[in-house]
Amino acid sequence: MSEPVSVIGSPISPYVRKVLAVLELKGVAYRLDPIAPFVGNEAFTRLSPLRRIPVLIDGELVLNDSSVICQYLEERHPAPALYPADFADRARARWLEEYADTHLGDVLIWRLFFQLGAKRFLFREEADEAVVRKAREEEIPAALDYLEAQLPPSGFAFGELSIADITLASFFRTAAFVKYAIDAARWPRMAALVAAVMALPAMQKLSAIEDRIVRLPLAEQRPALAAMGVALTAATLGDAHPQRGFR
């Protein structure tokens, strides 16, 4: 039996959540080092030169970037398939994944979650209310308008659950920690898709882990997860003073 892979990164991150969801859905054993990238030490920087999470370690292989990791996991553990079989749909799913990772990452994470959550929690700085207001009133609605038009009237984006659905839901899950919810009357397809993904047993399992640590100081998160029975790495790379990474 092969050793579990290691995942470095907090499950509150949508990028980490995406990878953990793929591991859970494929039944791949893993150990977690639940660190925020801002507290990664020098060893973390050597593994992640851009100081971003997640990092996946599989034996001697070290991979960065959630999309690269998920495609690697799909190829190494092909069942159940999480990328559409049709080549055009597969390309569209990768585009929606990329749109989420880049644009939703900007407006939902950096302009909303970071401002209202991480910035205050880690750096004791106040949010830039103008940035938050523009995100809520202009940028997120525009993104939702686009995504709503990409989805079928019901169900997942390409019929069966895919990486596109997992990624989109992961970003709105993180936004929910700062009390952002999709207006189901205005964007019913997106609201239904996120609800359907988050109702999956794998996502419910991850949600329970996230809910346990989201309001805990960083130093208390790892012991709390150990008490829940979450498999953790033998040591952590998250023991440095908080510092901003590269965007």
Residue, then its C-alpha position, 0 to 999 in steps of 0.5 A: m500500500s502506498e504512503p498517503v500524499s501530503v497536502i500543505g495548506s489551510p482547508i479554508s483556502p478554496y485552492v486547498r479545498k479543491v484539491l482535498a475534494v478531489l482526494e476525498l472523491k477519489g478515495v486517495a489517502y492524504r495527510l494535511d499540514p493546515i497552514a496559511p501561506f502567510v506563516g510558511n517558514e523557509a522550508f515552505t518557501r523552498l517547496s513553494p517559491l511563490r509562497r502559495i498553497p496548496v503544495l502536494i507531495d507524493g513521494e519525491l514529487v512536489l507539485n504547486d498550483s491547484s489545477v496542476i495538482c488536480q490534473y495530476l490526481e486525475e491522471r494517476h487516479p482516473a476513477p471517478a473521472l472529474y473531467p468531462a469525457d468530451f474534449a470540448d466539455r473538458a476544455r470548457a471545464r478547465w476554462l471555468e476552473e481557470y476563471a474561478d482560480t484567477h478572477l474569482g480568486d481576485v474578487l472573492i478572495w483578495r477583495l472580500f475574504f482577505q479584506l474582511g477576514a485574513k487581513r484583520f485576523l493575521f495582520r490586525e489591519e482594517a479592511d479597505e471598505a471601498v475595495v469591499r464595496k466595489a467587490r460586492e456591488e460591481e465585481i462579484p455581480a458581474a462575475l455571477d452574471y457571466l457564470e449564470a450564462q454558462l450553466p444549464p438550467s439545472g444540475f452540474a455544469f456538464g451533467e456529471l460532477s466535474i472539476a468546474d463545479i468543485t472549483l466554483a463551489s469552493f470559492f463561494r464556500t470561502a466567501a461564505f465565511v465573511k457572510y457572502a451568499i449568492d442571491a438565488a432569486r437573481w442567480p438561481r443556477m449558480a446558487a443551485l450548483v453551489a448548494a448541490v456541490m456543498a451537499l456532497p458527503a465529501m464536501q460536508k466532511l471538509s466543511a466540518i473540518e473548516d468550521r472547527i478551525v475558521r475562528l481559532p488562532l493559527a496555533e490552535q488549529r492543528p491540535a483541534l484537527a488532531a482532536m477530530g481525527v484528521a490525519l496530519t503531517a508529522a511536522t508543520l511548515g507554518d511556524a514563521h511570523p506572518q508575512r505577505g507572499f507574492r500575488 
